[in-house]
Amino acid sequence: MTNYKVCVVGGWCGNRMVMVAEHLEDVFGKAGFPCRVTTHSVWENYSQPPVSNLVLQLLPAFTAAETGCPVINIKPLLLDLDHPPTIEKIFAQVQADFAIKQHNPA
């Protein structure tokens, strides 16, 4: 699943949002998950985030029903980029999605 798309949603914390997204892309790569991580600032534009497989939010902005994919709160990453419970929750979702894709190749 090389086209797995993750969107980090933030607001006024624009620089930190980019730092979180870049860090997660690096963490995914080191773990062997080829993910493309983008950002979406609701401070600049409150439209829907880009179509993604997973939305990670630094603030509550969207629901899974609105995005059409799982949504995870990652606010703890504002203080600690490697916050263990948050990273574990993210990886659990990504691993589940990769497992589904491997069993049902498109």
Contact map, one row per residue, 1 for C-alpha under 8 A:
1111000000000000000000000000000001000000000000000000000000000000000000000000000000000000000000000100110000
1111000000000000000000000000000001100000000000000000000000000000000000000000000000000000000000000000000000
1111100000000000000000000000000001110000000000000000000000000000000000000000000000000000000000000000000000
1111110000000000000000000000000001110000000000000001100000000000000000000000000000000000000000000000000000
0011111000000000000000000000000000111100000000000011110000000000000000000000000000000000000000000000000000
0001111100000000000000000000000000111100000000000001111100000000000000000000000000000000000000000000000000
0000111110000000000010000000000000001111000000001101011100000000000000000000000000000000000000000000000000
0000011111000000100110000000000000001111000000000000001111000000000000000000000000000000000000000000000000
0000001111100000100000000000000000000011110000001000001111101000000000000000000000000000000000000000000000
0000000111111100100000000000000000000011111000000000000011100000000000000000000000000000000000000000000000
0000000011111100100000000000000000000000111100000000000001100000000000000000000000000000000000000000000000
0000000001111100000000000000000000000000101000000000000000000000000000000000000000000000000000000000000000
0000000001111111100000000000000000000000000000000000000000000000000000000000000000000000000000000000000000
0000000001111111110000000000000000000000100000000000000000000000000000000000000000000000000000000000000000
0000000000001111111000000000000000000000000000000000000000000000000000000000000000000000000000000000000000
0000000000001111111100000000000000000000000000000000000000000000000000000000010000000000000000000000000000
0000000111101111111110000000000000000010000000000000000001000000000000000000000000000000000000000000000000
0000000000000111111111000000000000000010000000000000000000000000000000000000000000000000000000000000000000
0000000000000011111111100000000000000000000000000000000000000000000000000000000000000000000000000000000000
0000000100000001111111110000000000000000000000000000000000000000000000000000110010000000000000000000000000
0000001100000000111111111000000000001110000000000000000000000000000000000000000000000000000000000000000000
0000000000000000011111111100000000001000000000000000000000000000000000000000000000000000000000000000000000
0000000000000000001111111110000000000000000000000000000000000000000000000000000010000000000000000000000000
0000000000000000000111111111000000001000000000000000000000000000000000000000000000000000000000000000000000
0000000000000000000011111111100000111000000000000000000000000000000000000000000000000000000000000000000000
0000000000000000000001111111110000000000000000000000000000000000000000000000000000000000000000000000000000
0000000000000000000000111111111000000000000000000000000000000000000000000000000000000000000000000000000000
0000000000000000000000011111111111100000000000000000000000000000000000000000000000000000000000000000000000
0000000000000000000000001111111111100000000000000000000000000000000000000000000000000000000000000000000000
0000000000000000000000000111111110000000000000000000000000000000000000000000000000000000000000000000000000
0000000000000000000000000011111110000000000000000000000000000000000000000000000000000000000000000000000000
0000000000000000000000000001111111000000000000000000000000000000000000000000000000000000000000000000000000
0000000000000000000000000001111111100000000000000000000000000000000000000000000000000000000000000000000000
1111000000000000000000000001100111110000000000000000000000000000000000000000000000000000000000000000000000
0111110000000000000000001001100011111000000000000000000000000000000000000000000000000000000000000000000000
0011110000000000000000001000000001111100000000000000000000000000000000000000000000000000000000000000000000
0000111100000000000011011000000000111110000000000000000000000000000000000000000000000000000000000000000000
0000111100000000000010000000000000011111000000000000000000000000000000000000000000000000000000000000000000
0000001111000000110010000000000000001111100000000000000000000000000000000000000000000000000000000000000000
0000001111000000000000000000000000000111110000001100000000000000000000000000000000000000000000000000000000
0000000011110100000000000000000000000011111111000000000000000000000000000000000000000000000000000000000000
0000000011100000000000000000000000000001111111100000000000001000000000000000000000000000000000000000000000
0000000001110000000000000000000000000000111111000000000000000000000000000000000000000000000000000000000000
0000000000100000000000000000000000000000111111000000000000000000000000000000000000000000000000000000000000
0000000000000000000000000000000000000000111111100000000000000000000000000000000000000000000000000000000000
0000000000000000000000000000000000000000111111110000000000000000000000000000000000000000000000000000000000
0000000000000000000000000000000000000000010011111000000000000000000000000000000000000000000000000000000000
0000000000000000000000000000000000000000000001111100000000000000011000000000000000000000000000000000000000
0000001010000000000000000000000000000001000000111111000000000000001000000000000000000000000000000000000000
0000001000000000000000000000000000000001000000011111000000000000000000000000000000000000000000000000000000
0000100000000000000000000000000000000000000000001111100000000000001000000000000000000000000000000000000000
0001111000000000000000000000000000000000000000001111111000000000001010000000000000000000000000000000000000
0001110000000000000000000000000000000000000000000011111000000000000011000000000000000000000000000000000000
0000111000000000000000000000000000000000000000000001111100000000000011110000000000000000000001000000000000
0000011110000000000000000000000000000000000000000001111110000000001011110000000000000000000000000000000000
0000011110000000000000000000000000000000000000000000011111000000000000111100000000000000000000000000000000
0000000111000000000000000000000000000000000000000000001111111000000000111110000000000000000000000000000000
0000000111100000100000000000000000000000000000000000000111110000000000001111110000000000000000000000000000
0000000011100000000000000000000000000000000000000000000011111000000000001110000000000000000000000000000000
0000000000000000000000000000000000000000000000000000000011111100000000001000000000000000000000000000000000
0000000010000000000000000000000000000000010000000000000010111110000000000000000000000000000000000000000000
0000000000000000000000000000000000000000000000000000000000011111011000100000000000000000000000000000000000
0000000000000000000000000000000000000000000000000000000000001111111000100000000000000000000000000000000000
0000000000000000000000000000000000000000000000000000000000000111111111100000000000000000000000000000000000
0000000000000000000000000000000000000000000000000000000000000011111110000000000000000000000000000000000000
0000000000000000000000000000000000000000000000010000000000000111111100000000000000000000000000000000000000
0000000000000000000000000000000000000000000000011011001000000111111111100000000000000000000000000000000000
0000000000000000000000000000000000000000000000000000000000000001111111000000000000000000000000000000000000
0000000000000000000000000000000000000000000000000001111000000001101111100000000000000000000000000000000000
0000000000000000000000000000000000000000000000000000111000000001001111110000000000000000000000000000000000
0000000000000000000000000000000000000000000000000000011110000111001011111000000000000000000000000000000000
0000000000000000000000000000000000000000000000000000011110000000000001111100000000000000110000000000000000
0000000000000000000000000000000000000000000000000000000111110000000000111110000000000000000000000000000000
0000000000000000000000000000000000000000000000000000000111100000000000011111110000000100000000000000000000
0000000000000000000000000000000000000000000000000000000011100000000000001111110000000000000000000000000000
0000000000000000000000000000000000000000000000000000000001000000000000000111111110100100000000000000000000
0000000000000000000100000000000000000000000000000000000001000000000000000111111111100100000000000000000000
0000000000000001000100000000000000000000000000000000000001000000000000000111111110000000000000000000000000
0000000000000000000000000000000000000000000000000000000000000000000000000001111110000000000000000000000000
0000000000000000000000000000000000000000000000000000000000000000000000000001111111100000000000000000000000
0000000000000000000100100000000000000000000000000000000000000000000000000001111111100000000000000000000000
0000000000000000000000000000000000000000000000000000000000000000000000000000100111110110000000000000000000
0000000000000000000000000000000000000000000000000000000000000000000000000001100111111110000000000000000000
0000000000000000000000000000000000000000000000000000000000000000000000000000000001111111000000000000000000
0000000000000000000000000000000000000000000000000000000000000000000000000000000000111111100000000000000000
0000000000000000000000000000000000000000000000000000000000000000000000000101100001111111110000000000000000
0000000000000000000000000000000000000000000000000000000000000000000000000000000001111111111000000000000000
0000000000000000000000000000000000000000000000000000000000000000000000000000000000011111111100000000000000
0000000000000000000000000000000000000000000000000000000000000000000000010000000000001111111110000000000000
0000000000000000000000000000000000000000000000000000000000000000000000010000000000000111111111000000000000
0000000000000000000000000000000000000000000000000000000000000000000000000000000000000011111111100000000000
0000000000000000000000000000000000000000000000000000000000000000000000000000000000000001111111110000000000
0000000000000000000000000000000000000000000000000000000000000000000000000000000000000000111111111000000000
0000000000000000000000000000000000000000000000000000010000000000000000000000000000000000011111111100000000
0000000000000000000000000000000000000000000000000000000000000000000000000000000000000000001111111110000000
0000000000000000000000000000000000000000000000000000000000000000000000000000000000000000000111111111000000
0000000000000000000000000000000000000000000000000000000000000000000000000000000000000000000011111111100000
1000000000000000000000000000000000000000000000000000000000000000000000000000000000000000000001111111110000
0000000000000000000000000000000000000000000000000000000000000000000000000000000000000000000000111111111000
0000000000000000000000000000000000000000000000000000000000000000000000000000000000000000000000011111111100
1000000000000000000000000000000000000000000000000000000000000000000000000000000000000000000000001111111111
1000000000000000000000000000000000000000000000000000000000000000000000000000000000000000000000000111111110
0000000000000000000000000000000000000000000000000000000000000000000000000000000000000000000000000011111110
0000000000000000000000000000000000000000000000000000000000000000000000000000000000000000000000000001111111
0000000000000000000000000000000000000000000000000000000000000000000000000000000000000000000000000000111111
0000000000000000000000000000000000000000000000000000000000000000000000000000000000000000000000000000100111
